[in-house]
Amino acid sequence: MAQALIEPLLLSGQVSAERVVAVVGRPESAVSCRKGAFADIAIHPVDAAEAADVWSAPLQLLAIKPQQIDAVSASAPGVGDSPLLVSVLAGVSIERLQRLFPSHRVVRAVPNTPALVGAGLTALAWGKDITVEQRLQVRQLFVGVSEVLELPEEKLDAFLALTSSGPAFVALVAEAMADGAVAAGLPRDLAHRLTHRTLAGTAALLDGRQLHPAILKDMVTSPGGTTIAGMRALERGGTRSAVIEAVIAAAERSRQLA
């Protein structure tokens, strides 16, 4: 995710390579990351002496696993000038971030994986004492790859469940639809391509015409036809309830990680 966010800024020239310092977990990761847009930036493994330089940067992007945050904060030195720490860690609250990184001003960001193709969504929640200039800097970090929304922190768990976990739920549906098409007689490669285009086209129609999903469903469903037969099978299988419960479960797990 960090690479997806930084790459458009490097390619557009908004940020020069010499202004970026990256820290990764292993030496081999430092080597593998140093290519393309990242060929000229400083990338250090976490145990390198130069890795400590990242803590003096005015804007720091924290993109690790939530389970690693205690170890990372324990190794972070105290710094002056209150640098800005932007966390993309799922479920880790502003209060916890501020407690673990007391020398920083903190921001929570919740991006999603479609940012990898410039079609993402990102929600931002601000910690204390974030200046107008810093808010603009943070928004600039995400606006190249996503639509950016500012939300109260208490809304982020639901946002994450829908937009960050949601692509996995949609991918599961896509896989199932393609499997069904294979069972109905289509070659697998064609089934996957048609599934992806059907989902993309449906999303574009819903968004472009601002349709309620129920309206589109009724547009497609004719009396005694193929679609209502399929809808009946979905309802019999509890699909609607399963999707609702999946979003709720993801939101609850996000709250537990706080």
PASEBA-1860 file (N, C-alpha, C; in nm, 3 decimals):
! residues 258
1> MAQALIEP> 0.082/-0.120/0.000/0.000/0.000/0.000/0.086/0.125/0.000 ~ 0.196/0.124/0.078/0.284/0.241/0.081/0.339/0.270/-0.058 ~ 0.377/0.166/-0.131/0.429/0.185/-0.267/0.323/0.243/-0.358 ~ 0.199/0.195/-0.345/0.090/0.244/-0.429/0.064/0.392/-0.405 ~ 0.083/0.438/-0.283/0.059/0.578/-0.250/0.172/0.669/-0.297 ~ 0.295/0.622/-0.281/0.410/0.706/-0.311/0.443/0.711/-0.459 ~ 0.420/0.601/-0.531/0.460/0.594/-0.672/0.401/0.706/-0.758 ~ 0.270/0.738/-0.750/0.219/0.848/-0.834/0.285/0.983/-0.804
9> LLLSGQVS> 0.320/1.004/-0.679/0.387/1.130/-0.642/0.526/1.139/-0.703 ~ 0.596/1.025/-0.706/0.729/1.022/-0.767/0.721/1.038/-0.919 ~ 0.628/0.966/-0.981/0.617/0.970/-1.127/0.572/1.106/-1.178 ~ 0.488/1.174/-1.101/0.438/1.306/-1.142/0.536/1.418/-1.112 ~ 0.640/1.388/-1.032/0.735/1.490/-0.994/0.692/1.575/-0.876 ~ 0.578/1.544/-0.816/0.533/1.621/-0.699/0.627/1.602/-0.581 ~ 0.689/1.484/-0.575/0.788/1.454/-0.471/0.912/1.400/-0.541 ~ 1.029/1.454/-0.508/1.153/1.406/-0.567/1.206/1.287/-0.489
17> AERVVAVV> 1.278/1.199/-0.557/1.327/1.076/-0.496/1.417/1.102/-0.376 ~ 1.494/1.211/-0.380/1.587/1.237/-0.269/1.514/1.279/-0.141 ~ 1.387/1.309/-0.151/1.310/1.348/-0.032/1.242/1.228/0.035 ~ 1.255/1.110/-0.023/1.186/0.991/0.028/1.287/0.895/0.090 ~ 1.257/0.851/0.211/1.335/0.747/0.279/1.239/0.637/0.319 ~ 1.270/0.513/0.283/1.183/0.400/0.316/1.258/0.302/0.405 ~ 1.184/0.242/0.497/1.238/0.138/0.584/1.154/0.013/0.566 ~ 1.219/-0.100/0.541/1.151/-0.228/0.520/1.204/-0.331/0.619
25> GRPESAVS> 1.133/-0.442/0.629/1.165/-0.540/0.733/1.292/-0.619/0.710 ~ 1.324/-0.650/0.584/1.436/-0.741/0.556/1.527/-0.682/0.449 ~ 1.656/-0.717/0.451/1.749/-0.666/0.348/1.706/-0.704/0.207 ~ 1.653/-0.824/0.189/1.612/-0.866/0.055/1.493/-0.783/0.005 ~ 1.410/-0.737/0.097/1.299/-0.650/0.058/1.351/-0.515/0.008 ~ 1.456/-0.465/0.071/1.516/-0.339/0.028/1.566/-0.350/-0.116 ~ 1.624/-0.465/-0.149/1.675/-0.487/-0.284/1.561/-0.498/-0.385 ~ 1.458/-0.577/-0.351/1.349/-0.601/-0.445/1.265/-0.475/-0.469
33> CRKGAFAD> 1.257/-0.386/-0.371/1.176/-0.264/-0.385/1.247/-0.158/-0.468 ~ 1.377/-0.167/-0.480/1.454/-0.060/-0.544/1.454/-0.078/-0.696 ~ 1.339/-0.049/-0.756/1.325/-0.059/-0.902/1.213/0.034/-0.946 ~ 1.209/0.060/-1.077/1.106/0.149/-1.131/1.112/0.287/-1.069 ~ 0.998/0.336/-1.025/0.991/0.470/-0.965/1.071/0.479/-0.837 ~ 1.104/0.364/-0.776/1.173/0.362/-0.647/1.324/0.335/-0.661 ~ 1.372/0.336/-0.784/1.512/0.301/-0.808/1.608/0.397/-0.742 ~ 1.569/0.524/-0.727/1.662/0.625/-0.677/1.633/0.671/-0.534
41> IAIHPVDA> 1.540/0.606/-0.466/1.512/0.648/-0.328/1.594/0.565/-0.231 ~ 1.613/0.619/-0.112/1.688/0.548/-0.008/1.597/0.447/0.061 ~ 1.632/0.318/0.050/1.553/0.212/0.112/1.645/0.133/0.204 ~ 1.612/0.127/0.331/1.698/0.061/0.429/1.623/-0.049/0.503 ~ 1.688/-0.162/0.531/1.627/-0.259/0.622/1.620/-0.201/0.762 ~ 1.526/-0.250/0.840/1.496/-0.189/0.969/1.614/-0.192/1.066 ~ 1.703/-0.291/1.049/1.817/-0.301/1.142/1.939/-0.222/1.096 ~ 1.928/-0.149/0.985/2.040/-0.067/0.937/2.048/0.063/1.019
49> AEAADVWS> 2.167/0.114/1.036/2.185/0.237/1.113/2.111/0.353/1.049 ~ 2.104/0.354/0.915/2.040/0.465/0.845/1.887/0.466/0.864 ~ 1.832/0.353/0.909/1.686/0.345/0.923/1.633/0.448/1.021 ~ 1.713/0.486/1.117/1.668/0.585/1.217/1.642/0.722/1.156 ~ 1.697/0.746/1.036/1.678/0.877/0.972/1.531/0.905/0.943 ~ 1.451/0.800/0.923/1.312/0.821/0.887/1.235/0.896/0.994 ~ 1.278/0.883/1.120/1.204/0.945/1.230/1.223/1.096/1.236 ~ 1.317/1.149/1.159/1.336/1.294/1.155/1.263/1.359/1.038
57> APLQLLAI> 1.197/1.278/0.954/1.124/1.333/0.840/1.001/1.410/0.888 ~ 0.964/1.519/0.820/0.847/1.597/0.864/0.714/1.524/0.845 ~ 0.709/1.432/0.748/0.588/1.352/0.726/0.628/1.206/0.715 ~ 0.568/1.122/0.797/0.604/0.980/0.804/0.480/0.895/0.780 ~ 0.492/0.797/0.689/0.383/0.706/0.658/0.409/0.573/0.726 ~ 0.321/0.535/0.817/0.335/0.410/0.891/0.247/0.305/0.824 ~ 0.311/0.209/0.755/0.238/0.107/0.679/0.295/-0.030/0.715 ~ 0.261/-0.078/0.834/0.306/-0.208/0.883/0.184/-0.288/0.926
65> KPQQIDAV> 0.205/-0.410/0.972/0.095/-0.489/1.026/0.062/-0.437/1.167 ~ -0.066/-0.432/1.202/-0.102/-0.382/1.335/-0.030/-0.454/1.449 ~ -0.001/-0.582/1.429/0.066/-0.661/1.533/0.211/-0.619/1.555 ~ 0.266/-0.539/1.463/0.405/-0.497/1.473/0.423/-0.361/1.539 ~ 0.313/-0.294/1.570/0.322/-0.154/1.610/0.395/-0.134/1.742 ~ 0.377/-0.225/1.837/0.444/-0.208/1.966/0.595/-0.214/1.951 ~ 0.643/-0.308/1.870/0.787/-0.321/1.848/0.843/-0.200/1.775 ~ 0.769/-0.149/1.678/0.815/-0.032/1.603/0.820/0.091/1.693
73> SASAPGVG> 0.717/0.110/1.773/0.715/0.228/1.861/0.825/0.220/1.966 ~ 0.857/0.099/2.012/0.962/0.083/2.112/1.099/0.123/2.056 ~ 1.117/0.108/1.926/1.245/0.142/1.864/1.251/0.286/1.815 ~ 1.139/0.358/1.822/1.135/0.495/1.771/1.195/0.592/1.872 ~ 1.291/0.672/1.831/1.349/0.771/1.924/1.256/0.889/1.945 ~ 1.274/0.960/2.052/1.202/1.085/2.071/1.255/1.189/1.973 ~ 1.164/1.267/1.913/1.204/1.366/1.813/1.141/1.500/1.847 ~ 1.200/1.605/1.794/1.146/1.739/1.812/1.062/1.783/1.694
81> DSPLLVSV> 1.003/1.901/1.704/0.927/1.965/1.596/0.796/1.894/1.562 ~ 0.754/1.795/1.642/0.624/1.728/1.624/0.599/1.686/1.479 ~ 0.680/1.592/1.424/0.654/1.547/1.287/0.518/1.480/1.276 ~ 0.470/1.471/1.152/0.338/1.417/1.125/0.348/1.268/1.094 ~ 0.274/1.187/1.167/0.272/1.042/1.146/0.136/1.004/1.088 ~ 0.136/0.950/0.966/0.013/0.907/0.900/0.009/0.755/0.905 ~ -0.087/0.701/0.977/-0.098/0.556/0.994/-0.206/0.499/0.904 ~ -0.173/0.391/0.832/-0.273/0.319/0.753/-0.302/0.183/0.816
89> LAGVSIER> -0.273/0.170/0.945/-0.293/0.043/1.016/-0.441/0.022/1.048 ~ -0.491/-0.093/1.014/-0.633/-0.124/1.038/-0.663/-0.126/1.187 ~ -0.763/-0.049/1.227/-0.816/-0.058/1.362/-0.736/0.010/1.471 ~ -0.618/0.059/1.444/-0.534/0.119/1.549/-0.576/0.265/1.568 ~ -0.628/0.296/1.687/-0.691/0.424/1.713/-0.591/0.539/1.722 ~ -0.643/0.659/1.705/-0.562/0.779/1.722/-0.509/0.786/1.864 ~ -0.591/0.752/1.962/-0.547/0.755/2.102/-0.429/0.663/2.123 ~ -0.432/0.544/2.068/-0.321/0.450/2.084/-0.197/0.498/2.009
97> LQRLFPSH> -0.217/0.551/1.889/-0.104/0.604/1.812/-0.036/0.717/1.888 ~ -0.116/0.806/1.946/-0.060/0.919/2.019/0.015/0.873/2.143 ~ -0.037/0.767/2.207/0.030/0.714/2.326/0.162/0.647/2.289 ~ 0.165/0.576/2.176/0.286/0.505/2.135/0.390/0.598/2.073 ~ 0.344/0.708/2.012/0.434/0.802/1.944/0.407/0.943/1.999 ~ 0.443/0.967/2.124/0.406/1.094/2.189/0.471/1.217/2.130 ~ 0.581/1.199/2.055/0.649/1.314/1.995/0.586/1.359/1.863 ~ 0.486/1.283/1.816/0.428/1.307/1.684/0.288/1.365/1.693
105> RVVRAVPN> 0.247/1.429/1.583/0.107/1.454/1.555/0.060/1.340/1.465 ~ -0.059/1.286/1.492/-0.097/1.163/1.423/-0.226/1.180/1.343 ~ -0.232/1.104/1.235/-0.349/1.099/1.147/-0.377/0.952/1.116 ~ -0.504/0.915/1.122/-0.543/0.781/1.076/-0.596/0.790/0.934 ~ -0.547/0.702/0.849/-0.594/0.694/0.711/-0.638/0.551/0.682 ~ -0.750/0.538/0.614/-0.800/0.406/0.576/-0.816/0.402/0.424 ~ -0.711/0.361/0.352/-0.721/0.345/0.206/-0.766/0.202/0.174 ~ -0.798/0.178/0.047/-0.831/0.041/0.008/-0.750/0.000/-0.115
113> TPALVGAG> -0.751/-0.129/-0.145/-0.661/-0.183/-0.248/-0.689/-0.133/-0.390 ~ -0.811/-0.093/-0.428/-0.824/-0.034/-0.562/-0.738/0.090/-0.585 ~ -0.678/0.143/-0.478/-0.579/0.250/-0.497/-0.464/0.205/-0.586 ~ -0.440/0.074/-0.592/-0.333/0.022/-0.676/-0.354/0.053/-0.824 ~ -0.480/0.078/-0.863/-0.509/0.115/-1.002/-0.572/0.254/-1.009 ~ -0.547/0.335/-0.904/-0.595/0.471/-0.904/-0.745/0.486/-0.887 ~ -0.811/0.384/-0.833/-0.957/0.386/-0.817/-0.997/0.361/-0.672 ~ -0.915/0.410/-0.580/-0.938/0.379/-0.440/-1.031/0.474/-0.369
121> LTALAWGK> -1.052/0.442/-0.242/-1.124/0.528/-0.148/-1.039/0.537/-0.022 ~ -1.027/0.657/0.032/-0.949/0.677/0.155/-1.028/0.766/0.249 ~ -1.038/0.723/0.375/-1.097/0.807/0.479/-0.986/0.856/0.571 ~ -0.996/0.981/0.613/-0.898/1.042/0.702/-0.967/1.087/0.830 ~ -0.899/1.061/0.943/-0.943/1.115/1.073/-0.823/1.183/1.136 ~ -0.842/1.306/1.183/-0.732/1.389/1.229/-0.711/1.377/1.380 ~ -0.585/1.369/1.420/-0.550/1.380/1.560/-0.548/1.526/1.602 ~ -0.490/1.553/1.717/-0.487/1.688/1.772/-0.380/1.775/1.705
129> DITVEQRL> -0.410/1.902/1.693/-0.314/2.005/1.654/-0.259/1.985/1.512 ~ -0.338/1.929/1.423/-0.296/1.917/1.283/-0.323/2.049/1.213 ~ -0.220/2.108/1.154/-0.235/2.238/1.090/-0.303/2.224/0.954 ~ -0.348/2.337/0.902/-0.410/2.338/0.769/-0.309/2.290/0.664 ~ -0.186/2.335/0.675/-0.083/2.293/0.580/-0.059/2.142/0.586 ~ -0.057/2.086/0.706/-0.038/1.942/0.721/-0.156/1.864/0.664 ~ -0.276/1.916/0.682/-0.394/1.849/0.625/-0.385/1.844/0.473 ~ -0.339/1.953/0.414/-0.322/1.955/0.269/-0.215/1.855/0.225
137> QVRQLFVG> -0.106/1.843/0.302/-0.001/1.747/0.269/-0.053/1.605/0.274 ~ -0.132/1.574/0.375/-0.186/1.438/0.389/-0.283/1.408/0.276 ~ -0.371/1.501/0.246/-0.465/1.478/0.137/-0.391/1.456/0.005 ~ -0.282/1.530/-0.016/-0.204/1.516/-0.139/-0.144/1.377/-0.150 ~ -0.115/1.315/-0.038/-0.058/1.181/-0.037/-0.155/1.078/-0.096 ~ -0.284/1.101/-0.076/-0.384/1.001/-0.116/-0.465/1.039/-0.238 ~ -0.472/1.169/-0.270/-0.565/1.213/-0.374/-0.526/1.162/-0.513 ~ -0.399/1.127/-0.533/-0.358/1.077/-0.664/-0.406/0.937/-0.696
145> VSEVLELP> -0.447/0.862/-0.593/-0.487/0.723/-0.615/-0.628/0.692/-0.563 ~ -0.695/0.793/-0.503/-0.824/0.762/-0.443/-0.908/0.887/-0.424 ~ -1.036/0.867/-0.408/-1.123/0.972/-0.356/-1.098/0.982/-0.206 ~ -1.088/1.104/-0.154/-1.052/1.124/-0.013/-1.172/1.183/0.062 ~ -1.206/1.118/0.173/-1.313/1.166/0.259/-1.256/1.193/0.398 ~ -1.310/1.293/0.466/-1.275/1.318/0.605/-1.393/1.275/0.693 ~ -1.366/1.184/0.787/-1.472/1.127/0.870/-1.434/1.134/1.018 ~ -1.534/1.139/1.107/-1.503/1.121/1.249/-1.443/0.983/1.271
153> EEKLDAFL> -1.351/0.973/1.366/-1.281/0.846/1.385/-1.377/0.730/1.413 ~ -1.488/0.756/1.482/-1.578/0.647/1.517/-1.646/0.585/1.395 ~ -1.638/0.651/1.279/-1.695/0.596/1.157/-1.595/0.510/1.078 ~ -1.468/0.511/1.118/-1.365/0.445/1.038/-1.377/0.293/1.038 ~ -1.425/0.233/1.147/-1.437/0.087/1.149/-1.540/0.040/1.045 ~ -1.652/0.109/1.037/-1.753/0.074/0.936/-1.700/0.103/0.795 ~ -1.630/0.217/0.780/-1.571/0.250/0.649/-1.473/0.141/0.606 ~ -1.388/0.098/0.699/-1.290/-0.007/0.669/-1.358/-0.136/0.629
161> ALTSSGPA> -1.462/-0.175/0.704/-1.531/-0.300/0.676/-1.591/-0.301/0.536 ~ -1.647/-0.185/0.497/-1.711/-0.177/0.365/-1.610/-0.162/0.253 ~ -1.513/-0.070/0.268/-1.427/-0.035/0.155/-1.293/-0.109/0.151 ~ -1.238/-0.142/0.269/-1.109/-0.211/0.272/-1.125/-0.362/0.271 ~ -1.220/-0.413/0.351/-1.251/-0.556/0.346/-1.340/-0.588/0.227 ~ -1.420/-0.490/0.185/-1.516/-0.511/0.077/-1.458/-0.569/-0.051 ~ -1.339/-0.524/-0.098/-1.284/-0.584/-0.219/-1.264/-0.735/-0.209 ~ -1.232/-0.785/-0.090/-1.219/-0.930/-0.073/-1.355/-0.998/-0.086
169> FVALVAEA> -1.459/-0.933/-0.030/-1.593/-0.990/-0.043/-1.637/-0.993/-0.189 ~ -1.611/-0.884/-0.259/-1.647/-0.877/-0.401/-1.567/-0.980/-0.481 ~ -1.439/-0.999/-0.445/-1.356/-1.097/-0.515/-1.411/-1.239/-0.495 ~ -1.461/-1.265/-0.375/-1.523/-1.396/-0.349/-1.646/-1.416/-0.437 ~ -1.728/-1.312/-0.449/-1.845/-1.320/-0.537/-1.801/-1.340/-0.682 ~ -1.696/-1.267/-0.722/-1.646/-1.280/-0.859/-1.599/-1.422/-0.887 ~ -1.527/-1.478/-0.792/-1.479/-1.617/-0.808/-1.596/-1.714/-0.820 ~ -1.697/-1.695/-0.735/-1.814/-1.784/-0.738/-1.891/-1.769/-0.869
177> MADGAVAA> -1.907/-1.646/-0.916/-1.977/-1.626/-1.044/-1.903/-1.694/-1.159 ~ -1.770/-1.680/-1.158/-1.692/-1.743/-1.265/-1.701/-1.896/-1.256 ~ -1.698/-1.950/-1.133/-1.713/-2.095/-1.118/-1.849/-2.141/-1.171 ~ -1.952/-2.061/-1.142/-2.084/-2.095/-1.194/-2.088/-2.094/-1.345 ~ -2.020/-1.997/-1.405/-2.016/-1.989/-1.551/-1.942/-2.108/-1.610 ~ -1.835/-2.150/-1.543/-1.762/-2.270/-1.588/-1.853/-2.392/-1.580 ~ -1.927/-2.402/-1.469/-2.020/-2.515/-1.454/-2.128/-2.513/-1.561 ~ -2.162/-2.391/-1.607/-2.265/-2.377/-1.710/-2.210/-2.396/-1.852
185> GLPRDLAH> -2.075/-2.406/-1.864/-2.019/-2.441/-1.993/-1.917/-2.345/-2.052 ~ -1.885/-2.235/-1.984/-1.787/-2.141/-2.041/-1.644/-2.182/-2.004 ~ -1.545/-2.156/-2.092/-1.406/-2.176/-2.054/-1.368/-2.083/-1.938 ~ -1.276/-2.129/-1.853/-1.247/-2.053/-1.731/-1.192/-1.913/-1.759 ~ -1.098/-1.900/-1.851/-1.042/-1.768/-1.879/-1.151/-1.671/-1.923 ~ -1.239/-1.717/-2.009/-1.348/-1.632/-2.056/-1.444/-1.601/-1.941 ~ -1.470/-1.700/-1.857/-1.562/-1.680/-1.745/-1.509/-1.570/-1.652 ~ -1.378/-1.573/-1.624/-1.320/-1.469/-1.537/-1.327/-1.332/-1.603
193> RLTHRTLA> -1.293/-1.324/-1.731/-1.294/-1.194/-1.798/-1.435/-1.136/-1.802 ~ -1.533/-1.219/-1.833/-1.670/-1.171/-1.840/-1.723/-1.132/-1.702 ~ -1.682/-1.206/-1.601/-1.723/-1.171/-1.464/-1.669/-1.034/-1.425 ~ -1.541/-1.012/-1.451/-1.479/-0.884/-1.415/-1.547/-0.768/-1.487 ~ -1.576/-0.787/-1.616/-1.641/-0.680/-1.692/-1.784/-0.659/-1.644 ~ -1.853/-0.766/-1.606/-1.990/-0.751/-1.556/-1.991/-0.672/-1.425 ~ -1.898/-0.704/-1.335/-1.892/-0.631/-1.208/-1.853/-0.486/-1.231 ~ -1.755/-0.462/-1.317/-1.712/-0.324/-1.344/-1.823/-0.244/-1.409
201> GTAALLDG> -1.892/-0.304/-1.505/-2.001/-0.233/-1.572/-2.118/-0.205/-1.480 ~ -2.147/-0.301/-1.393/-2.256/-0.282/-1.297/-2.224/-0.170/-1.200 ~ -2.101/-0.168/-1.149/-2.059/-0.061/-1.059/-2.064/0.075/-1.128 ~ -2.020/0.080/-1.254/-2.023/0.205/-1.329/-2.166/0.254/-1.350 ~ -2.259/0.161/-1.376/-2.399/0.197/-1.396/-2.461/0.248/-1.266 ~ -2.439/0.178/-1.158/-2.493/0.222/-1.028/-2.441/0.360/-0.990 ~ -2.309/0.380/-1.008/-2.248/0.507/-0.968/-2.281/0.618/-1.066 ~ -2.270/0.587/-1.196/-2.290/0.690/-1.297/-2.431/0.746/-1.300
209> RQLHPAIL> -2.529/0.661/-1.277/-2.669/0.706/-1.278/-2.728/0.720/-1.138 ~ -2.642/0.699/-1.037/-2.686/0.712/-0.898/-2.812/0.630/-0.871 ~ -2.807/0.503/-0.914/-2.920/0.413/-0.897/-2.915/0.344/-0.762 ~ -3.029/0.328/-0.698/-3.037/0.239/-0.583/-3.023/0.096/-0.636 ~ -2.946/0.010/-0.567/-2.928/-0.126/-0.616/-3.058/-0.200/-0.645 ~ -3.160/-0.176/-0.565/-3.288/-0.244/-0.586/-3.351/-0.206/-0.720 ~ -3.330/-0.081/-0.764/-3.384/-0.038/-0.892/-3.316/-0.112/-1.006 ~ -3.183/-0.123/-0.999/-3.110/-0.196/-1.103/-3.151/-0.343/-1.103
217> KDMVTSPG> -3.165/-0.400/-0.985/-3.208/-0.540/-0.975/-3.342/-0.560/-1.045 ~ -3.437/-0.469/-1.021/-3.569/-0.482/-1.082/-3.564/-0.456/-1.232 ~ -3.471/-0.371/-1.278/-3.455/-0.347/-1.421/-3.417/-0.474/-1.495 ~ -3.338/-0.558/-1.429/-3.285/-0.679/-1.492/-3.380/-0.798/-1.476 ~ -3.464/-0.794/-1.374/-3.544/-0.910/-1.336/-3.683/-0.903/-1.399 ~ -3.711/-0.995/-1.490/-3.843/-1.001/-1.553/-3.923/-1.119/-1.498 ~ -4.055/-1.112/-1.504/-4.139/-1.219/-1.448/-4.110/-1.355/-1.513 ~ -4.086/-1.453/-1.428/-4.064/-1.589/-1.477/-3.935/-1.608/-1.555
225> GTTIAGMR> -3.842/-1.511/-1.547/-3.722/-1.518/-1.629/-3.602/-1.583/-1.560 ~ -3.488/-1.572/-1.627/-3.366/-1.636/-1.577/-3.314/-1.568/-1.451 ~ -3.322/-1.434/-1.447/-3.263/-1.361/-1.335/-3.339/-1.390/-1.205 ~ -3.472/-1.393/-1.210/-3.547/-1.419/-1.088/-3.523/-1.561/-1.039 ~ -3.496/-1.652/-1.131/-3.462/-1.788/-1.089/-3.329/-1.788/-1.014 ~ -3.234/-1.712/-1.066/-3.106/-1.702/-0.996/-3.118/-1.628/-0.864 ~ -3.198/-1.521/-0.861/-3.219/-1.447/-0.736/-3.282/-1.535/-0.629 ~ -3.373/-1.620/-0.672/-3.437/-1.712/-0.576/-3.332/-1.804/-0.515
233> ALERGGTR> -3.239/-1.852/-0.598/-3.134/-1.940/-0.546/-3.044/-1.865/-0.448 ~ -3.012/-1.739/-0.478/-2.930/-1.659/-0.387/-3.000/-1.637/-0.254 ~ -3.129/-1.605/-0.258/-3.204/-1.584/-0.135/-3.215/-1.713/-0.055 ~ -3.234/-1.824/-0.124/-3.242/-1.953/-0.056/-3.110/-1.985/0.014 ~ -3.000/-1.943/-0.045/-2.869/-1.968/0.013/-2.828/-1.868/0.120 ~ -2.912/-1.769/0.147/-2.882/-1.671/0.251/-2.774/-1.572/0.214 ~ -2.759/-1.543/0.083/-2.651/-1.455/0.038/-2.661/-1.315/0.098 ~ -2.779/-1.258/0.098/-2.797/-1.122/0.148/-2.753/-1.112/0.295
241> SAVIEAVI> -2.802/-1.205/0.377/-2.768/-1.205/0.519/-2.619/-1.228/0.539 ~ -2.560/-1.318/0.460/-2.418/-1.349/0.474/-2.331/-1.226/0.447 ~ -2.368/-1.148/0.345/-2.291/-1.028/0.312/-2.305/-0.924/0.422 ~ -2.427/-0.905/0.472/-2.447/-0.811/0.583/-2.362/-0.851/0.703 ~ -2.364/-0.978/0.739/-2.289/-1.025/0.855/-2.138/-1.015/0.833 ~ -2.094/-1.031/0.708/-1.950/-1.018/0.679/-1.902/-0.876/0.706 ~ -1.980/-0.776/0.664/-1.941/-0.636/0.688/-1.942/-0.606/0.837 ~ -2.044/-0.653/0.908/-2.051/-0.630/1.052/-1.934/-0.697/1.124
249> AAAERSRQ> -1.900/-0.821/1.085/-1.789/-0.893/1.148/-1.657/-0.822/1.125 ~ -1.636/-0.769/1.004/-1.512/-0.696/0.976/-1.503/-0.569/1.059 ~ -1.614/-0.499/1.074/-1.614/-0.378/1.156/-1.584/-0.410/1.302 ~ -1.643/-0.518/1.354/-1.618/-0.557/1.492/-1.472/-0.594/1.514 ~ -1.413/-0.664/1.418/-1.272/-0.701/1.430/-1.183/-0.577/1.429 ~ -1.219/-0.479/1.347/-1.143/-0.354/1.345/-1.147/-0.287/1.482 ~ -1.263/-0.287/1.545/-1.275/-0.227/1.679/-1.191/-0.302/1.781 ~ -1.181/-0.434/1.766/-1.101/-0.514/1.859/-0.953/-0.482/1.848
257> LA> -0.907/-0.445/1.728/-0.765/-0.415/1.706/-0.722/-0.283/1.769 ~ -0.818/-0.199/1.804/-0.786/-0.068/1.860/-0.706/-0.080/1.988
END
